[in-house]
Amino acid sequence: MHKLNDFLAGIEIYLGGSNWFTLLLLFTGVFFTIYLKFPQIRFFKHALRVVRGKYDKPGEKGDASHFQALTTALSGTVGTGNIAGVAFAIYLGGPAALFWMLVTAFLGMTTKFVEVTLSHKYRETDEKGFISGGPMYYMKNKLKMPWLAGFFAAMTIVSSFGTGSLPQINSISSSLYSTFGFDQMITGAVLAVLLAFVILGGIKRIVKVTDKLVPAMALIYFVGAISVILYNYENIVPSLVSVFANVFTGTAATGGFLGAGFAYAFNRGVNRGLFSNEAGQGSAPIAHAAARTEEPVSEGMVAILEPFIDTIIICSLTGLVILSSGVWQEKLPNRFQTTDMVIMADQYDDSNEEDQEKLYNYLIGKSDLPVFNGELNVENGIIQNPLSIINSRSIAEEVKVYNLNDEAFSGVITIKSGKNISDNETYFEGNSLVHSAPLTAEAFTRSLLGEWGKWIVSIGLLLFAFSTAIAWAYYGGRSVTYLFGAKGVLPYRIIYCIAFFIASFADTTIIWTLSGITIALMALPNLVGILMLHKDMKGTMNTYLDKFSKEHPGDI
């Protein structure tokens, strides 16, 4: 597992984790925001009217209403990224990472508008009579670049696992295990069967499920989040200050948090922002292409609402819950994952400024520190060697070692390059920082809800992540149809459900690393494609505005 994660992390550094990718993503949003004169602001009210069906016309071609297309797309974006992804960004980059998530969302409103409009404009009808759309169709039909369309479709299939399937069930099973002790394999098996029931019914069944599931899950989560924030009302202003005050300076060490520089907060915030709202990734256009309308721009307007709801509202709530509760800087009891843990050769004190600086530079890769090699001597669960253990980017405390029967371990453990190479025989527990869904779950307990707050996160995560898996099965299926025809969809869905089950008990860190790679490989051809079609986009938008202003004067 260590070697696999190190290999994937090495790839991810040059793709989703690289500065050039985040800059390309932001540049695309900035360019279209200025080029189209801030459509996310100008057309916001119009988008609300369109999604309510005010301008619908009978008999228009499509498989779903504006609202159903929006909820299907939202079900694909409102997921793990809103609960686990925000926690992961703050854990890596500090409070300033939330600011960069919000910037990504604001610019992403325009990016979504563009990619959905173009994909809807060049959609087709498949051999079974269903609408097929997405970036691969504008790449093929307008750019005349079938090779790029094929690459995008292939990466969408891969990303349906890396974004839509694997991290979703992994977060669900991890949350249910940490909260209620539910066996992760059983959780995966039950939900894989439910997933198969929904996605094998096709788009008709999918939209029926998502247009009810999305509003319900958003309401549950909103009420729970507000209760935590209000309970910690005295921390609301300091939390907001921390988000904006450290935007260009980074966050200093505080509590168990060893600090984060500007570059890390910027990179992680933009990266997790993309994972959350998927603006520029090219996924949502596949759902919006099914909308019943002959006006591509009107569906693009609807897409403006997605990053606003997904990131500016829901991710902001999650961020304020985590920051106002203070749990992001607290060491909490947890079971260490092998990929999060490094056994150091020396002892360190994270309350000592000199040690803080050494550890921070080590974590960001600026300098090296000696790691442990050799044998750990353990007696009744207590490590006898003088050393320190880093887990989840913090110095672990009160560490104990157990065997697989959950009994205190006594004996010798072989360590190589700071890693436990006998990790199938023992595991470590102790106090350290936590990340992803467990961090958000802990934050939700810091209110009048107490331990019941974890129910909000677990239920919210279950609904959020499960609906995301449903939507991404549709995206992957449309891409399979594009590449192999409708005959390939059933085998794809079966493989999708099997992978969904396996990921329920796989390593979380590896899953998140894989998702960063697949997001980048899918987003790159889409971002390049829509930039190449900027004149087409502007002309299409202006034609729509002229036509609409004549039919509905004063409505836009």
Secondary structure, DSSP 8 states (H G I E B T S, - for coil): -HHHHHHHHHHHHTTTTSHHHHHHHHHHHHHHHHHTT-HHHHTHHHHHHHHTTTT--TT-S-SB-HHHHHHHHHHHHSSHIIIIIHHHHHHHH-THHHHHHHHHHHHHHHHHHHHHHHHHHT-EE-TTS-EE-SHHHHHHHTS--HHHHHHHHHHHHHHIIIIIIHHHHHHHHHHHHHHH---HHHHHHHHHHHHHHHHTTHHHHHHHHHHHHHHHHHHHHHHHHHHHHHHTGGGHHHHHHHHHHTTTT-B--BTTB--B-HHHHHHHHHHHHHHHH-TTTS-HHHHHTTBS-S-HHHHHHHHHHHHIIIIIIIIHHHHHHHHHHTGGGS-EEEE--GGGEEEESS---TTSHHHHHHHHHHHTTSS---B--EEEEEETTEE-SS-EEEETTEE-EEEEEEETTS-B--EEEEEETTEETTTTTEEEEEEE---HHHHHHHHTTSSTTGGGHHHHHHHHHHHHHHHHHHHHHHHHHHHHHHHH-GGGHHHHHHHHHHHHHHHTTS-HHHHHHHHHHHHHHHHHHHHHHHHHTHHHHHHHHHHHHHHHHHHSTT--
